[in-house]
Structures are given as structure tokens and as C-alpha cells.
Amino acid sequence: MTMSDYFHYQQDRLFVENVPLSDIAQRFGTPCYVYSHAALADGFRRFEEALAGCSHQVCYAVKANSSLAVLNLFARMGAGFDIVSGGELRRVLAAGGDVSKVVFSGVGKTAAEMRQALEAGILCFNVESEAELIRLNEVARETGRTAPISLRVNPDVDPKTHPYISTGLKQSKFGVTYADALALYRKAAGMPGLRITGLDCHIGSQLTEVSPFIAAAEKVLALADALAREGIALEHLDLGGGLGIRYHDETPPSIADYATALKGMMQGRREKLLVEPGRALVGNAGVLLTRVEYLKHGAEKHFAIVDAAMNDLMRPALYDAYHDIREAERRGIPAQRYEVVGPVCESGDFLGRDRELAVIQGDVLAVMSAGAYGMSMSSNYNTRPRAAEVMVDGGMVKVIRERETVEQLFAGEYLPF
């Protein structure tokens, strides 16, 4: 399945499933995030089908898109969840997620977050440092509970992705050094507040080759075998996420090819396989709708100034990331090359550079592949309310998040004098 299976043109109008995107823009306003229910469900189903025959649990990476409706859809399909904060745990619980399928990653877990997760009864803490190991043991003993743990091991594998989303190299802030892992597992085995249940690694995001996954998994399996020789038996191996999607001209592995590689490595092993897909499930299931406010023609560049901005979709400004931009309604007029920019007062506020578009003032554009790290990374910079979100299922359109109001933005502020 590709994005075109869910977002496609019919008679020059861009549809999501059975609904024209221009109708959604007219009804709910812009900027607006729009998700395809079918794309989300089909993505999760493809992971489950590809991993069939291997004891596994798919733990959706909540940070990619934390909207309650998205989490609820995955929860009803049997998903677990990979969280990185107490707030994400609260979201999973509010969405009806099974807390016994939750893994808690992240380098800076607070004592309060540890207590919250212990009381909830999560599946596992992915511990990322010796200092965290010590604190978690203390918190667990104070609360009279035993914390299930795995160590997130840094395998020093080059994921061949953007440096900002590369997490498995030895200079990364994430995980514990591979060479130190065995000694830390020995230490954890002697801590009464901890119970060793697994081993974890995650090397980065938007990976477009299978080979880095295999290289990381080989090192994880070798460490698991070394632990077994010391009498430390693991219940699961968490091989992380990071499978990429197509934004422009990338050729990432299919979910089936990725799963086949991991299943082959797990053949004959007793541990359950955990994977943490995020972008691969939601990235191509959503678009950001935005309206052209002005067309500004200059001597060297032309600008399409739209009502969405870097606060709505941070990826282009942050990573120089590419998102395809399409007209919601194709017009029979000559196309021109535009810089697609927002109204935020930063030179880095752009959604696309040098794009050929046939548009007039007032037209709606769809920024494609915006389902991952779009709304979840949005902000209120320039006192801009965050966008509305809607989900489409066939011909039905449902609001899943109301557009914020300016009044909500300063509702918690006070004039002290």
C-alpha cells in the first residue's frame, strides 16, 4: 500500500478515502490535520501479518502522533505502546491502551514518572544510564514494587539517516555503551527493586535500508546470549523502530521485508520480539491542509504565503525535511515555482522550497506525509493556536481535536501586580 491508495485525485479534486479535501477545508477551516482511518488500520495490520508466526508485540511509538483517536484505534487492534514521558502514559490510559503492553523509554525519566509507571503496571522500563538504574531501584523499593527493566544498549551502528534522528551511535545521548552493558546487567541483577526482563536498542528514525537493523540486531542477540551464559534469562528483545517511509524519492524497505529480516534472526529463540514503529504506521496516513493567503512575486523568487507555518509542521524548518505539496483542486492555469512559506516571523518558516504549483489566492494545498511528527511537534509560537484534527473513515468525517483558541493559550497566565 502507498499513500496514493488513501489520498488520490478524482476529476481534479484530491480525496482522502471518499471525501474531497477541499470540502474538509471549507467545513473545518485551515490549518487542519486530516488522517485516513483506513491507512492507519492497514498499516498496523500489515505489521501484524508480517510478524505472524513469531512471538511478538507491536508497541506503537506514541511520540510520532499522540492524538487520542489514533492511540485508541491502535489500542483496539491490540497494540502496545512505546512512551517517553508521564504525559504520554496518561494519553495511552485515556485512549484505552493496555498498560501491561507499555514500554517506557527516554533518557530523563523523573522519580515522579517512575512512580506513576510503577503504579500503573507497565510492561518494562527501557533504562538508558547507570544513574537511571540506581534511581529506579530506589523508587521501586520506596513504593514497595519491583520494576521490570531492560537496558537500552547503544550498538554503535550507523543508521544512515539525518544526524538529528540518529540515536544508535556511540556519541549519542541515548542508551548505554555496548561495552558497558554486561557489567550493568550484572549490577542490575543484584538490585532488589529491579527485575530484568529484556534487552532494548533503537538506532534511529526514517531508516531506508534493512542492513542497519540487521547489524544492530546481531549485536543485541550476541549480548542476549552472553547474558544467558551468566544465568540472566530474558523474556523479550526490543529491537526498536525507525522504519522509514517515502516522502519524496526514498525507497525504504517494505514492512514485509523488514519483518522477514527480524523474524529470520529470531528463529529458534525463546524471547518475544518487541518492535516500536511510529512513522511507518502514521506518516503517510495524514496530511496538513493549508490555504494560500497571498501570492507574492519577486525578482528572483515567488512566494505562496499560506496560513500554516513552522509551528504547525516543524520538520522542514528543523530537518530541512521534504514534504510533497499538492493542490486540493487542480486548476487549468499555468504552474509557477513557489517557495511555500508561512506567516511566522522567522526566515526558516517554510513548508516547501521551489515547488511547481498552479494556484491562485485562496486555494487549498495539502502538505503530504504529515501524519508523523506533525501535530505532536507543533507549538504556539507567535501565539498561534494549534490546528484542528479530523479523521476520515470512508465517507465519514469526525473531528478528533478542536482547533485551539487564543483564549485557551493564556488561560493559565496571571497579571501579578
Order of alpha helices (4+ residues) and beta strands (2+ residues): beta-beta-beta-alpha-beta-alpha-beta-alpha-beta-alpha-beta-alpha-beta-alpha-beta-beta-alpha-beta-alpha-beta-alpha-beta-alpha-beta-beta-alpha-beta-beta-beta-beta-beta-beta-alpha
